[in-house]
């Protein structure tokens, strides 16, 4: 220590700097297992709570989706109480043996591991993908070759497979008029003449309706192959005026004010917190 109180160069509080043991950097190969473990945990959390990839196994959603496409499914929104809406493409668990007779995949060990962490679509779960046509309270109707009607309003469906008619003329379920119970949805494939959907499962325990709690989430993006990358928006036909029933409009009005109030309260609370 100098007389003026300054410290001489090379002298630290614990002795000369050259005498201190140098901190060794951890080897990359020692850190690699830790990094892999963190990546796997994050992938598992993302798969469980946020987004999961699913493979399209059939032609029932052509031409919107092709066999072999990989779609990303939003699993987060249902956690906040959101229910499927008309026009959305949703993935759901088999409600009541809809996939009876379908071949069971036989994945290898690597595919099972990648499916578990969400890097590949699940090969063992029995899931389906269809378009939501009706929600709780809706009346859905097919007469002749169409058009398909929801609450008396005809749908313009440009997504229906070319050459198909919106409604199927058969005695197996193609002609129908149903009212969707609350907590359920009515689903149909875009390839109308090649889709075993709600129409052809009316003999099951749910009468063809899919319970909302069976819905995994909404398919939002075609992620693979790259040349087919696109989002999956709700078609405009489901936004036409008068599609909702009076009861549905009333329910929307009772829900809206609390939602608006909550949206306004969040920034106000953050402002108060910042000031405090």
Secondary structure in CASP SS format (residue, H / E / C, confidence):
PFRMAT SS
TARGET T0000
AUTHOR 0000-0000-0000
METHOD secondary structure of the structure
MODEL  1
X C 1.00
X C 1.00
X C 1.00
X C 1.00
X C 1.00
X C 1.00
X C 1.00
X C 1.00
X C 1.00
X C 1.00
X E 1.00
X E 1.00
X C 1.00
X C 1.00
X E 1.00
X E 1.00
X H 1.00
X H 1.00
X H 1.00
X C 1.00
X C 1.00
X C 1.00
X C 1.00
X C 1.00
X C 1.00
X C 1.00
X C 1.00
X H 1.00
X H 1.00
X H 1.00
X H 1.00
X H 1.00
X H 1.00
X H 1.00
X H 1.00
X H 1.00
X H 1.00
X H 1.00
X H 1.00
X H 1.00
X H 1.00
X H 1.00
X H 1.00
X H 1.00
X H 1.00
X H 1.00
X H 1.00
X H 1.00
X H 1.00
X H 1.00
X E 1.00
X E 1.00
X E 1.00
X E 1.00
X E 1.00
X C 1.00
X C 1.00
X C 1.00
X C 1.00
X C 1.00
X C 1.00
X C 1.00
X C 1.00
X C 1.00
X C 1.00
X C 1.00
X C 1.00
X C 1.00
X C 1.00
X E 1.00
X E 1.00
X E 1.00
X E 1.00
X E 1.00
X C 1.00
X C 1.00
X H 1.00
X H 1.00
X H 1.00
X H 1.00
X C 1.00
X C 1.00
X C 1.00
X C 1.00
X C 1.00
X C 1.00
X C 1.00
X C 1.00
X E 1.00
X E 1.00
X E 1.00
X E 1.00
X E 1.00
X C 1.00
X C 1.00
X C 1.00
X C 1.00
X C 1.00
X C 1.00
X C 1.00
X C 1.00
X C 1.00
X C 1.00
X C 1.00
X C 1.00
X C 1.00
X C 1.00
X C 1.00
X H 1.00
X H 1.00
X H 1.00
X H 1.00
X H 1.00
X H 1.00
X H 1.00
X H 1.00
X C 1.00
X C 1.00
X C 1.00
X C 1.00
X C 1.00
X C 1.00
X C 1.00
X C 1.00
X C 1.00
X C 1.00
X E 1.00
X E 1.00
X E 1.00
X E 1.00
X E 1.00
X E 1.00
X E 1.00
X E 1.00
X E 1.00
X C 1.00
X C 1.00
X C 1.00
X E 1.00
X E 1.00
X E 1.00
X E 1.00
X C 1.00
X C 1.00
X C 1.00
X C 1.00
X C 1.00
X C 1.00
X E 1.00
X E 1.00
X C 1.00
X C 1.00
X E 1.00
X E 1.00
X C 1.00
X C 1.00
X C 1.00
X C 1.00
X C 1.00
X C 1.00
X C 1.00
X C 1.00
X C 1.00
X C 1.00
X C 1.00
X C 1.00
X C 1.00
X C 1.00
X C 1.00
X C 1.00
X C 1.00
X C 1.00
X C 1.00
X C 1.00
X C 1.00
X E 1.00
X E 1.00
X E 1.00
X E 1.00
X C 1.00
X C 1.00
X C 1.00
X C 1.00
X E 1.00
X E 1.00
X E 1.00
X E 1.00
X E 1.00
X C 1.00
X C 1.00
X C 1.00
X H 1.00
X H 1.00
X H 1.00
X C 1.00
X C 1.00
X C 1.00
X H 1.00
X H 1.00
X H 1.00
X C 1.00
X C 1.00
X C 1.00
X C 1.00
X C 1.00
X C 1.00
X C 1.00
X C 1.00
X C 1.00
X E 1.00
X E 1.00
X H 1.00
X H 1.00
X H 1.00
X E 1.00
X E 1.00
X E 1.00
X E 1.00
X E 1.00
X E 1.00
X E 1.00
X E 1.00
X E 1.00
X E 1.00
X C 1.00
X H 1.00
X H 1.00
X H 1.00
X C 1.00
X E 1.00
X E 1.00
X C 1.00
X C 1.00
X C 1.00
X C 1.00
X H 1.00
X H 1.00
X H 1.00
X H 1.00
X C 1.00
X C 1.00
X C 1.00
X C 1.00
X C 1.00
X C 1.00
X H 1.00
X H 1.00
X H 1.00
X H 1.00
X H 1.00
X H 1.00
X H 1.00
X H 1.00
X H 1.00
X H 1.00
X H 1.00
X H 1.00
X H 1.00
X H 1.00
X H 1.00
X H 1.00
X H 1.00
X H 1.00
X H 1.00
X H 1.00
X H 1.00
X H 1.00
X H 1.00
X H 1.00
X H 1.00
X H 1.00
X H 1.00
X H 1.00
X H 1.00
X H 1.00
X C 1.00
END
